[in-house]
Amino acid sequence: MNVFEAVKQSITTRQAAEFYGFRVNRTGKIICPFHSDKNPSMKVDNRFHCFGCGADGDVIDFVSKLYGISSLEGAKKLALDFGISYDSKSVIRKLKVIKQQKSDAQKYAEAENRVFRVLSDYYYLLKRWKVQYAPCIEDENWHPRFTEALHRISHIEYLLDILVFGSAEEKALIVMEYGKEVAVLEQRISEFIISDTGSSYADSCGDAGVQECGRSQGKPDIKREWQRKEHDQELFDRIAI
C-alpha cells in the first residue's frame, strides 16, 4: 500500500485538523485557514469543505494546502506525524510510471519539433552547399552536393513554411509523410558533421554565413527566426514593387 492509500485509509481530515491545533466545534466546523474567517465555516469530517471560500478536498489536500507543500510531501508528513507505515517503493514506482507516460499531444509536439529541426538543419546545409560547391567555370562538372542543393532547397523551404504558417492538418500531414525521411536526413547530417574534413561544421559555413549554419548557433527559437525571415522577405518584396 502506498503512502496516499495508507494515509487516506487511516486518518480523517477532522483528526488531522485537531492534531494540528484546530478547535472543532459541536457542528464539526473549524475556522478556515485558507481565507479571513471569523466564524467557523469549514466543515471537517473524512473530507473538508469551506462554505466561505469553497476550499474542498481530502486530508492530504488539507495538509498540503495548510503547509504549502506538494501532495506527496503532505502525505509523507501525515504518515510521519501519525506513525503510519507504507510501502515507499510503490510511490517511487508510481511516480516513474506517471513520468514515463506521455500524452498523444506531447508525442506529436515532439515529433513536429523534430521534423522542423532536421528540415531546418538540412535547409541551411543546402544553402551552404549551393555557395560552397558552385562551379567556378561555366563548363565545370557540377558537384553532387551543388546539384542536390539546386534540386531540393525550394521544396525544403516550402515544407518549413507549412510547419510554421500552415494549419494543424497541414502540419500533421507533413509530420506523417516525412517522418521516415527525416530520420534518414538526421543520420546523414550527423555523419556529414563527423566526416567533414578541414574544420567543424560551425566553422566551415563559408559564404553561406555562420549564423545560417543549422546547428552551429543552436537556434534557441528556430521557428521564430523562420517567421522573421518570411517577414523580411515580404518587406523586401513590397519595396521592390
Rosetta blueprint (number, residue, H / E / L):
1 M L
2 N L
3 V H
4 F H
5 E H
6 A H
7 V H
8 K H
9 Q H
10 S H
11 I L
12 T L
13 T H
14 R H
15 Q H
16 A H
17 A H
18 E H
19 F H
20 Y L
21 G L
22 F L
23 R L
24 V L
25 N L
26 R L
27 T L
28 G L
29 K E
30 I E
31 I L
32 C L
33 P L
34 F L
35 H L
36 S L
37 D L
38 K L
39 N L
40 P L
41 S L
42 M E
43 K E
44 V E
45 D L
46 N L
47 R L
48 F E
49 H E
50 C E
51 F L
52 G L
53 C L
54 G L
55 A L
56 D E
57 G E
58 D L
59 V H
60 I H
61 D H
62 F H
63 V H
64 S H
65 K H
66 L H
67 Y H
68 G L
69 I L
70 S L
71 S H
72 L H
73 E H
74 G H
75 A H
76 K H
77 K H
78 L H
79 A H
80 L H
81 D H
82 F H
83 G L
84 I L
85 S L
86 Y L
87 D L
88 S H
89 K H
90 S H
91 V H
92 I H
93 R H
94 K H
95 L H
96 K H
97 V H
98 I H
99 K H
100 Q H
101 Q L
102 K L
103 S L
104 D H
105 A H
106 Q H
107 K H
108 Y H
109 A H
110 E H
111 A H
112 E H
113 N H
114 R H
115 V H
116 F H
117 R H
118 V H
119 L H
120 S H
121 D H
122 Y H
123 Y H
124 Y H
125 L H
126 L H
127 K H
128 R H
129 W H
130 K H
131 V H
132 Q H
133 Y L
134 A L
135 P L
136 C L
137 I L
138 E L
139 D L
140 E L
141 N L
142 W L
143 H L
144 P H
145 R H
146 F H
147 T H
148 E H
149 A H
150 L H
151 H H
152 R H
153 I H
154 S H
155 H H
156 I H
157 E H
158 Y H
159 L H
160 L H
161 D H
162 I H
163 L H
164 V H
165 F H
166 G L
167 S L
168 A H
169 E H
170 E H
171 K H
172 A H
173 L H
174 I H
175 V H
176 M H
177 E H
178 Y L
179 G H
180 K H
181 E H
182 V H
183 A H
184 V H
185 L H
186 E H
187 Q H
188 R H
189 I H
190 S H
191 E H
192 F H
193 I H
194 I H
195 S H
196 D L
197 T L
198 G L
199 S L
200 S L
201 Y L
202 A L
203 D L
204 S L
205 C L
206 G H
207 D H
208 A H
209 G L
210 V H
211 Q H
212 E H
213 C L
214 G L
215 R L
216 S L
217 Q L
218 G L
219 K L
220 P L
221 D L
222 I H
223 K H
224 R H
225 E H
226 W H
227 Q H
228 R H
229 K H
230 E H
231 H H
232 D H
233 Q H
234 E H
235 L H
236 F H
237 D H
238 R H
239 I H
240 A H
241 I L
